[in-house]
Amino acid sequence: MTSLTRFSNPKIEERSIDSAKLEELIDLQSKILGATVTSTNYKNLLKQVCLFAEKLVPNAVASIMLLNQQKNQMFVLMAPNIPQDAINDLNGLSVG
């Protein structure tokens, strides 16, 4: 079984978004859409999506994981700022 001691379930706070953050979010959405249209390398696009998400939330890291339905496990496809040992811990997580 995979150890998740390094990953905690942080308390989620409900916060309102100010106009500057809203503008930043809209700008990032536009960049993601633009990258989707112009990118021929899907891994580069997924990396950009992770980096955009990390930019929105201070001190956060993002990953994109795929589900292996036969094994009912998830595996990291992209995680540009997560250390390899943490990726190894994430790989093989069971769903449910």
C-alpha positions as CSV (number, residue, x, y, z in Angstrom):
1,M,0.0,0.0,0.0
2,T,1.2,3.5,-0.8
3,S,2.2,5.7,2.1
4,L,0.6,9.2,2.1
5,T,2.1,10.6,5.3
6,R,3.6,13.5,3.4
7,F,0.2,14.5,2.0
8,S,-2.3,16.0,4.4
9,N,-6.0,16.9,4.0
10,P,-5.8,20.7,4.5
11,K,-8.8,22.5,5.8
12,I,-10.4,24.2,2.9
13,E,-11.3,27.9,3.5
14,E,-14.0,29.6,1.7
15,R,-12.8,33.0,0.4
16,S,-14.1,35.6,-1.9
17,I,-12.0,36.5,-4.9
18,D,-11.0,40.1,-5.5
19,S,-11.0,41.8,-8.9
20,A,-7.2,41.4,-9.4
21,K,-7.4,37.7,-8.7
22,L,-10.4,37.4,-11.0
23,E,-8.5,39.1,-13.8
24,E,-5.5,36.8,-13.2
25,L,-7.8,33.8,-13.4
26,I,-9.3,35.0,-16.7
27,D,-5.9,35.7,-18.1
28,L,-4.7,32.2,-17.1
29,Q,-7.8,30.7,-18.7
30,S,-7.0,32.6,-21.9
31,K,-3.4,31.3,-21.9
32,I,-4.6,27.7,-21.4
33,L,-7.1,28.0,-24.2
34,G,-4.4,29.6,-26.4
35,A,-1.9,26.9,-25.6
36,T,-4.6,24.2,-26.4
37,V,-5.0,25.7,-29.8
38,T,-1.3,26.2,-30.6
39,S,0.4,23.3,-28.8
40,T,1.2,20.2,-30.7
41,N,2.9,18.6,-27.7
42,Y,0.3,17.4,-25.3
43,K,2.8,17.0,-22.4
44,N,3.9,20.6,-22.8
45,L,0.3,21.6,-22.6
46,L,-0.3,19.5,-19.5
47,K,2.8,21.0,-17.9
48,Q,1.5,24.5,-18.6
49,V,-1.9,23.6,-17.1
50,C,-0.1,22.5,-13.9
51,L,2.0,25.6,-13.8
52,F,-1.0,27.9,-14.3
53,A,-2.9,26.1,-11.5
54,E,0.1,26.5,-9.2
55,K,0.3,30.2,-9.9
56,L,-3.3,30.6,-8.8
57,V,-2.8,29.0,-5.3
58,P,0.2,30.1,-3.3
59,N,2.4,27.3,-1.9
60,A,0.5,24.7,-4.0
61,V,1.7,22.1,-6.4
62,A,-0.4,20.6,-9.2
63,S,-0.4,17.2,-10.9
64,I,-2.4,15.5,-13.6
65,M,-3.0,11.8,-12.9
66,L,-4.5,9.1,-15.1
67,L,-6.7,6.2,-13.9
68,N,-5.8,2.7,-14.9
69,Q,-9.3,1.2,-14.9
70,Q,-8.0,-2.4,-14.9
71,K,-6.0,-1.9,-11.7
72,N,-8.3,0.8,-10.3
73,Q,-5.1,2.9,-9.6
74,M,-4.0,6.4,-10.5
75,F,-0.6,7.3,-11.9
76,V,1.0,10.7,-12.3
77,L,1.2,11.9,-15.9
78,M,2.5,15.4,-15.2
79,A,3.7,17.1,-12.0
80,P,6.4,19.6,-12.9
81,N,7.1,20.8,-9.3
82,I,6.5,17.6,-7.3
83,P,9.7,15.8,-6.3
84,Q,10.2,12.3,-7.8
85,D,10.0,10.6,-4.4
86,A,6.6,12.2,-3.9
87,I,5.5,11.2,-7.4
88,N,6.6,7.6,-6.6
89,D,4.3,7.8,-3.5
90,L,1.4,9.1,-5.5
91,N,1.8,6.4,-8.3
92,G,-0.4,3.4,-7.7
93,L,-3.0,5.1,-5.4
94,S,-6.2,3.1,-5.3
95,V,-9.4,4.8,-6.1
96,G,-12.1,4.8,-3.4
